[in-house]
């Protein structure tokens, strides 16, 4: 089957050096899901003194023209340009740490190349919202993104925190009456806050969530544990420690 050219948006997940001047970029595309692209010669410095390597920084949102052959593991890009230019994510230390956490979580969570336009739109919209967010929203963003990504990937938390169901069973993914026999559960204020975040429909609602650093750290550790229980071979997130350091 011959390769055909398609226009698609893409969000860069990671980039690896290949040879002396090339890279291999893992990109979550609107049309094809996760794909690996080889971009030849991009690490060469041009006569004007610049390289195009910045286009393939993690979290970059691009408009692409790509060659696609479903039988090949490595694809090629014909043309690329910015779809959205960040104002803050690459320059603000906190927002950058939050964005890199979100991108690494995606890397470890999306295992198959199948396309999912709803998931793509969720990621794209979330990153744009993060770029424009105030400090309060930025600090709470990892909590929202983690829970909503779980929904997109098919392991949405069921039920709500109530007097009758005050325990969130992370292994089963729903609220229950009494502590389970395993240690993977959330209770008390943290279980209640989780219900609040689940009910938020958009990132901007995070502004009303008044949390301190300790609570944010506890919640994000629970949510990562939730991912590890529901995704096989889920790897440790290297960005998590950086994230916990920068979040106030």
C-alpha positions as CSV (number, residue, x, y, z in Angstrom):
1,X,0.0,0.0,0.0
2,X,1.5,3.4,-1.0
3,X,1.9,6.3,1.3
4,X,-0.7,9.1,1.1
5,X,-0.4,12.7,2.3
6,X,-2.8,14.0,5.0
7,X,-3.3,17.2,6.8
8,X,-3.6,16.8,10.6
9,X,-2.9,18.6,13.8
10,X,-0.3,17.1,16.1
11,X,0.9,17.5,19.7
12,X,4.5,16.6,20.3
13,X,5.1,14.1,23.1
14,X,8.9,13.6,22.8
15,X,11.8,14.0,20.6
16,X,14.9,11.8,20.2
17,X,18.1,12.5,18.4
18,X,18.7,10.3,15.3
19,X,22.0,10.3,13.6
20,X,24.0,13.5,13.4
21,X,21.3,15.9,12.2
22,X,17.9,14.2,12.4
23,X,15.3,13.4,15.1
24,X,12.5,11.0,15.7
25,X,9.4,12.7,17.1
26,X,6.6,10.9,18.9
27,X,3.5,13.0,18.1
28,X,-0.2,12.6,19.1
29,X,-2.1,13.3,15.9
30,X,-5.7,14.2,15.4
31,X,-6.1,11.7,12.5
32,X,-3.9,8.8,13.5
33,X,-3.3,8.8,17.2
34,X,0.3,8.4,18.4
35,X,2.8,8.2,15.5
36,X,6.6,8.3,15.2
37,X,8.0,10.6,12.5
38,X,11.6,10.9,11.3
39,X,12.6,14.5,10.5
40,X,15.8,14.5,8.6
41,X,18.4,17.3,8.8
42,X,16.4,19.4,11.3
43,X,19.3,19.8,13.7
44,X,21.4,21.5,11.1
45,X,21.9,25.2,11.7
46,X,20.8,27.2,8.7
47,X,22.7,30.1,7.1
48,X,20.5,32.5,9.2
49,X,21.9,30.9,12.3
50,X,18.8,29.0,13.5
51,X,17.4,25.5,13.5
52,X,13.8,24.4,13.3
53,X,14.2,22.0,16.2
54,X,12.0,24.1,18.5
55,X,9.0,23.1,16.4
56,X,9.3,19.7,18.0
57,X,9.6,20.7,21.7
58,X,7.3,18.6,23.9
59,X,3.8,20.0,24.1
60,X,4.1,21.9,20.8
61,X,0.9,22.1,18.8
62,X,1.5,21.8,15.1
63,X,-0.3,21.9,11.7
64,X,1.2,19.0,9.7
65,X,1.2,17.5,6.3
66,X,2.3,13.9,6.8
67,X,2.9,10.8,4.7
68,X,1.0,7.9,6.2
69,X,1.5,4.2,5.6
70,X,-0.3,2.1,8.2
71,X,2.2,-0.7,7.7
72,X,5.2,1.4,8.7
73,X,6.3,2.2,12.2
74,X,8.2,5.3,11.1
75,X,6.4,8.0,9.1
76,X,7.6,11.1,7.4
77,X,6.5,14.8,7.6
78,X,6.2,16.8,4.4
79,X,5.4,20.2,6.0
80,X,5.0,21.6,9.5
81,X,4.1,24.9,11.1
82,X,2.8,26.3,14.4
83,X,-0.9,25.7,15.0
84,X,-0.7,27.6,18.2
85,X,2.1,29.7,19.7
86,X,2.4,29.5,23.4
87,X,2.7,32.8,25.3
88,X,3.9,31.3,28.6
89,X,4.4,27.5,28.7
90,X,8.0,27.6,27.4
91,X,9.0,30.7,29.4
92,X,7.2,30.3,32.8
93,X,9.0,27.8,35.1
94,X,5.8,26.6,36.8
95,X,3.7,26.3,33.7
96,X,6.5,24.5,31.9
97,X,6.7,22.0,34.8
98,X,2.9,21.4,34.7
99,X,2.9,21.0,30.9
100,X,5.8,18.5,31.0
101,X,4.0,16.5,33.6
102,X,0.9,16.4,31.4
103,X,2.9,15.3,28.4
104,X,4.8,12.6,30.3
105,X,1.5,11.3,31.7
106,X,0.2,11.1,28.1
107,X,3.4,9.3,27.0
108,X,2.9,6.6,29.7
109,X,-0.9,6.3,29.2
110,X,-1.5,6.1,25.5
111,X,-0.3,2.7,24.4
112,X,-2.0,2.2,21.0
113,X,-1.9,4.3,17.8
114,X,-5.6,4.4,17.2
115,X,-7.0,7.9,16.6
116,X,-9.3,9.5,19.2
117,X,-10.4,13.0,18.1
118,X,-12.1,13.7,21.4
119,X,-8.9,12.9,23.3
120,X,-6.9,15.1,20.9
121,X,-9.3,18.0,21.4
122,X,-9.2,17.6,25.2
123,X,-5.4,17.7,25.2
124,X,-5.2,20.6,22.8
125,X,-7.8,22.7,24.7
126,X,-6.2,21.8,28.1
127,X,-2.8,23.0,27.0
128,X,-4.1,26.2,25.5
129,X,-6.1,26.9,28.7
130,X,-2.9,26.2,30.8
131,X,-1.0,28.7,28.7
132,X,-3.5,31.4,29.6
133,X,-4.3,30.4,33.2
134,X,-3.6,32.4,36.3
135,X,-1.4,31.0,39.2
136,X,-4.3,29.4,41.0
137,X,-5.6,27.5,38.0
138,X,-2.0,26.5,37.0
139,X,-1.4,25.0,40.5
140,X,-4.6,22.9,40.3
141,X,-4.3,22.0,36.7
142,X,-2.5,18.6,37.2
143,X,-5.3,17.4,39.4
144,X,-8.0,18.3,36.8
145,X,-5.9,17.0,33.8
146,X,-5.2,13.6,35.5
147,X,-8.9,12.9,36.4
148,X,-10.2,14.1,33.0
149,X,-7.6,12.1,31.1
150,X,-8.7,9.0,33.1
151,X,-12.2,9.6,31.8
152,X,-11.0,9.9,28.2
153,X,-9.1,6.7,28.5
154,X,-12.0,4.7,29.8
155,X,-11.5,4.5,33.6
156,X,-13.7,7.3,34.8
157,X,-14.4,7.3,38.6
158,X,-17.9,6.4,39.3
159,X,-20.2,7.8,42.0
160,X,-19.7,10.7,44.4
161,X,-18.5,11.5,47.9
162,X,-21.5,11.3,50.3
163,X,-22.1,10.4,53.9
164,X,-23.2,6.9,52.6
165,X,-20.2,6.6,50.2
166,X,-17.2,8.5,51.8
167,X,-14.4,6.2,50.5
168,X,-13.0,6.3,47.0
169,X,-11.7,2.9,46.0
170,X,-8.9,3.5,43.6
171,X,-8.6,-0.1,42.5
172,X,-12.3,-0.4,41.6
173,X,-12.7,3.2,40.5
174,X,-15.8,4.1,42.5
175,X,-17.0,5.5,45.9
176,X,-17.9,2.9,48.5
177,X,-19.3,2.7,52.1
178,X,-16.4,1.2,54.0
179,X,-12.6,0.9,53.7
180,X,-11.7,-1.9,51.2
181,X,-9.3,-4.7,52.2
182,X,-6.5,-3.3,50.0
183,X,-4.6,-0.1,50.7
184,X,-5.6,1.8,47.5
185,X,-8.2,4.2,48.6
186,X,-8.9,7.9,49.4
187,X,-11.0,9.1,52.3
188,X,-12.1,12.3,54.1
189,X,-11.4,15.7,52.7
190,X,-9.3,14.3,49.8
191,X,-12.1,12.1,48.6
192,X,-14.5,15.0,48.8
193,X,-12.2,17.3,46.8
194,X,-11.9,14.6,44.2
195,X,-15.6,14.6,43.6
196,X,-15.5,18.4,43.3
197,X,-12.8,18.2,40.6
198,X,-14.6,15.5,38.7
199,X,-17.6,17.7,38.4
200,X,-15.7,20.6,36.9
201,X,-16.5,21.0,33.2
202,X,-13.6,23.3,32.3
203,X,-10.2,24.3,33.5
204,X,-11.2,27.8,34.6
205,X,-13.4,26.4,37.4
206,X,-10.2,25.4,39.2
207,X,-9.9,29.0,40.3
208,X,-12.5,28.4,43.1
209,X,-10.4,25.5,44.5
210,X,-8.4,26.8,47.4
211,X,-5.8,24.2,48.2
212,X,-2.4,24.3,49.8
213,X,0.8,22.6,48.6
214,X,0.4,19.6,50.9
215,X,-3.1,18.7,49.7
216,X,-2.1,19.1,46.0
217,X,0.9,16.8,46.5
218,X,-1.3,14.2,48.3
219,X,-4.0,14.3,45.6
220,X,-1.6,14.0,42.7
221,X,0.2,11.0,44.3
222,X,-3.2,9.3,44.7
223,X,-4.2,10.1,41.1
224,X,-0.9,8.7,39.7
225,X,-1.5,5.6,41.8
226,X,-4.9,5.4,40.2
227,X,-3.3,5.4,36.8
228,X,-0.8,2.7,37.8
229,X,-3.7,0.5,38.9
230,X,-5.5,0.9,35.6
231,X,-2.7,1.0,33.0
232,X,-0.5,-2.0,32.6
233,X,3.3,-1.4,32.9
234,X,2.7,2.2,33.9
235,X,6.1,3.8,34.4
236,X,7.3,6.1,37.1
237,X,6.9,9.8,36.1
238,X,10.2,11.6,36.2
239,X,8.4,15.0,36.0
240,X,6.5,14.4,39.2
241,X,9.2,15.4,41.6
242,X,9.8,18.6,39.7
243,X,6.1,19.3,39.7
244,X,5.8,18.8,43.4
245,X,8.7,21.2,44.0
246,X,7.2,24.1,41.9
247,X,3.6,23.9,43.0
248,X,2.6,26.2,45.8
